[in-house]
């Protein structure tokens, strides 16, 4: 054991990763690697609550892994693994589901949102996947989970289930804390700046993918929604420009007020053109590394097999403890 506190987080391979995923989460994960013992998972089990094309799911699983590493997550520092390779996630989920109240799952705002979008596919997995998410976290004695606003409710359930199990059977699980990063950013849709940038958006001009080529990035930034004020200012009255300024600031490290000052007498066209180059310069090296990893399937297999071995060792130990305390017979 390293003696460091443990962090767990993951991304579903249900779509392509965006600039929003990078600035809101993944770049922060890179910075956590030296301070924490990090488990970064590709949560493929979660993704099948919505029907997936099998070959696409396999491809996207490798893409997410490749992008993790292209962004700077180092398999020598962090444990990178695929959720379905560690069956203890599902086994613990069953035990915890017997301790989860229906009312708790009914209150999940994401379940309510997803049922509106998936009225023809109201499967039990959509309802119970917060329990699997709790299992993901609790298996690794996780101390902290990097979370955005949309995941706080799920982490709270994990904390409640850890407390509930500990109180019923004796101290077993670490109760995880939320890790709210100061450097994270909520990046909004380029076509609808009232909504968070999402890989599931219908309009492809609303998001920038980490694997987009330079010309595609320039086109999407050029077409981004702004307003008729034509003043580069960070204001709630100008949500489009506010979002673009946030992206500029997060990628360059410059203060927003300094960026505003530089564009005081300049129009949106010049600002967008410069922003597009900022994004291209930042993402191009990530895209190049991503393509290298995707062309080396043997290396990817080596990484996920080693990650599985490391994750399984911890997960099996936790599950054995849970099974013994629950009263299951040892083999």
Secondary structure, DSSP 8 states (H G I E B T S, - for coil): ---S-EEEEEE-SSS--BHHHIIIIIHHHHHHTTTSEEEEEE-HHHHTTS---HHHHHHHHHHHHHHHHHTT--TTTSEEEEGGG-THHHHHHHHHHTTS-HHHHHT-HHHHHHHHH-TT---HHHHHHHHHHHHHHHTTT-SEEE--GGGHHHHHHHHHHHHHHHHHHSS-S---EEE--SS----B-SS-TTSB--TT-S-GGG--BTT--HHHHHHHHHT----SS------TT-HHHHHHHHHHHHHH---HHHHHHHTTT--HHHHHHHHHHHHHHHHHHHHHHHHHHHT-HHHHHHHHHHHHHHHHHHHHHHHHHHHHHHT----
